[in-house]
Amino acid sequence: LLLCAVLVLIFKDDKSNCPKQKISSAEISSLLNENVNDTLTVASSEPAGNNKNPEPVKEYNFVGEYELVSSDNFDEFLTELGIGYFTRLAATAASSRYYITKDGDSYTLKTVSTFGNSAITFKDGVPFDEDRLDGQTVKSTIQIKGNKWVQKQEGDGPDVHIIREFSPEQIKVTSIVNEVASVRIYKKVA
């Protein structure tokens, strides 16, 4: 019985007293609206000035498989979202992979982890329903801005912003709730 009482005190489900990395409203706005690499430019074999019909600019290729390689402030982000201790413990300890596919003008982001699997399919700028880790079903919208996916989740709880910034080698995922931000890096593996 004493052991049970000690475990309850140690693992009680409360807001952690850990220091949170805060992000200002101005920084959030900057992340959501900063200039992005709108497209990848296609090089032309024509000398400069002679290119009367430049090749069309290509769309960024998001498709691939990505593996989580680093995570900063994720527990604090989950705490701010109201996620319980044991769920946070499992989520922060989980290994995770993203699988991104494209079918026409729709993208599917499948997350496979030791914590659980999920998938969302979306079109640029079109709202869709999404089940969030805190148990909320939210209205989610992802806008494609060059090499970034800028996502906003709105529901009964706090709004969440997720910025996925793609490069040829990785995805930098910045998740923000109530001025608490987490950054996770996924390395491209295929």
N, C-alpha and C positions, 0 to 999 in steps of 0.2 A: 504494500500500500504506500509506503514511504517512497519507493522507487517511482511509482505512478505519479505521485504528487510532484516529485522533482522533475520528471519528464514533462508534466503539464506546465510547470513554471519555465522550463527551458524552451519548450516548443510552443508556447502559447501563441495564438494567432492574433497579433497586434501590429500596429504600424511600427516598423523598426526604428530604433534610435540612431541608425547609421546616418552619417552625413550624406546629404543628397547633392549631386552636382546640379545646380540650378542653371537654367538658360533663360535669358531675358526675352521679353516679347519682341524686342527689336531683332535679337538673334534668330528667333523663330521666323519672323517675317523675312529676314534676309535669306534663311535657308529655303523658304518656300518660294521666294521670288527672285533669287540671284540669277545672274546670267548663266546660261548653260550652253554646253556645246550642242547647238540645235541639230546638227547633222554632221555626218562625216563627208568631207569633200573628196570627190573623185578626181584624181590627177589626170590631166590631159596631155597627150603627146604633142599637141600643137605648141609652137613657140608663143610666148606672151604677146598679146595684142592681135594674133592671127586666129584666135579661137572664136569664130563667129557663132558657133553652135556648141556651147559648153555642154558636157555630159550632165545628165540630171544628178542631183545630189542624192546619195543613198540614205536610206533609213538606218538607224543604229540597230545592230543585231543583238538582241537581248537573250536569244535562245541559248540554252546550255545547262550544265550541271555545276553547282557551286557547293563547296563544303565550308562550314563554319570553322574559322581559324582563330578568331579572337572576339572577346566580348567585354565591354566596359560599361559599368553602371547599370547592367540589366536587372539585377535584383532590386535596385532602388526604383527603377522604372516600374517593375511589376508591383512593388510595394505601393507606389503612388497610385497605381491603377486599382488597388484594393485586393490584390491576389493574396490568398492565404499562404502561410509559411510553408507548408508541405508541398503545395503546388509550385511555389517559387523555387524551393529546393530542387524539385525534380526538373523544372524548366531550365534553371541555370546550369544544372549538371549535364543536361542532355547534349549529345552530339546531334548535329543537324545538317541536312542537305536541302538545297533548293533545286528543283527541276523546272525549268521554264521552257514551254513550248508555245508555238504560234499556229493558229488555224484560221486562215483568212485575216480578218481584222480583230480577232480575239486572241488574248494571251491566257495561258493557264500557268499559275504559280503553285506548284505542289511542294509542300514542306514535309519531309520525312525525317523523323527524329526518334530517339529512344524514348522521348516523352509522349509522343503521339504524332499522328499524321493529319494533314489538312490540305485542302486545295481550294483555290479561288480561280474563277474564270471571269475575265472582264474585257470590256472594250474601252478604249480611251475616252475618258470623260463621262461615261455612262454609269449612273449609280446602280449598286447591287447590294443585296443583303449578305451580311457576313456574321458568322458566330465568332465572337472574340473570346480570349482566354479568361476574361472575368465573368463569363456566362451571359454577357449581353449580346443580343442580336442587334447589330448596328447597320446603318446605311453607310456604305463605303463608296468612295469615288476615287479612282486612280487617273491622274492626268499624266500623259507622257510629254515631258518637256526635254527634248533633245535626248541626252543620255541619262535622264532621271525619270523615275516614276514617283510622283508626288501624290500620296494617299492621305485622305481624310476620312476618319471613322466618326460618325455622329450617332448618338443614341441617348438613352436615359442617363448614362454616366458621363464622365468627362470625355471631351473630344480627344482623339489621338491623331497625331500627324506622323506619317512614316515616309521618309525620303530614302529611296533606293537609288544610289548613284553608281552607275555602271562604268567600268573601264574594261579594256581588253583582258585584264588579269583578275578582276575581282568586282564584288558589289560591296559598297559601304552603305550600311543600313542605319539610319539615324531615326530613332523612335522617340517621340516627345509627348508627354502628358503633364499638364499643369506645371510647365516650366522645368520638369525633370526630364533629362535626355539620356538616352543610351545609344552607344555606337557599337555595332557588330560588323565584323568583316567576314565575308564569304569569298573564298578563293575559287576561281574557275578551274574545274578539273576535267571538264569535257565539253 
